[in-house]
Amino acid sequence: MRLISEDSKGTPYDDSTVRVELRETNPGCALKGAVRVKGLPGHLHVAAQRTVANIDGRLMFAVDPSAAAAFNASHTIHRFSFGPPFPGQVSPLDGTTSAPTQRSAGYQYHMRVVPTVYEHLGGRLTDSRQYSVSDFVQEYDAHAAPHVHPGLWLRYDFSPTMVRKVETRRTFLQFLTSLCAILGGVFALSGLVDQLVHRTIDSAKDK
């Protein structure tokens, strides 16, 4: 098993940009680290296959059917993000656990990455990313679905638009306005409840 990172043309990233630690656990394994990617469509994947050739910059794989049928690609993604964290960052894959399948399967996540600049109160800028995601699962079958590569596939594309978030602080006047609105709502609701209680009591006395 290995982690493979390529751009959309199938060109693998330089190994110097990949800092991923693979730790064997029982059962399974754990991956932790970072990959420096280009601002172009690409993918990362972990699969039960080995590299047999590199043709015009594209890796070719050999899949052993017996090994593929036994490969359990079920997983939990504790954290997956693009760029440094910032308040309110959207990373929907965090805490994701795969759905169980009857056979070995290929799990695919397609992400739309949006460049995001977050401006802090002091004016400091954080240049980062956030993303939306869609996913689907394909079960592996050596006869009916031999094209399915069991494993985990993370495919991403970058949005041409950018989001800018600015951190602000409420003024004292805005705080007072909100407080008055809340207190006014509480008093109004209390009056309605009081009227309802009195009417209920008067109605019970009349009976």
Summary of the structure (lengths in Angstrom):
residues: 207
radius of gyration: 26.8
end to end distance: 80.1
largest distance: 93.0
contacts: 493
relative contact order: 0.15
helix: 21%
strand: 42%
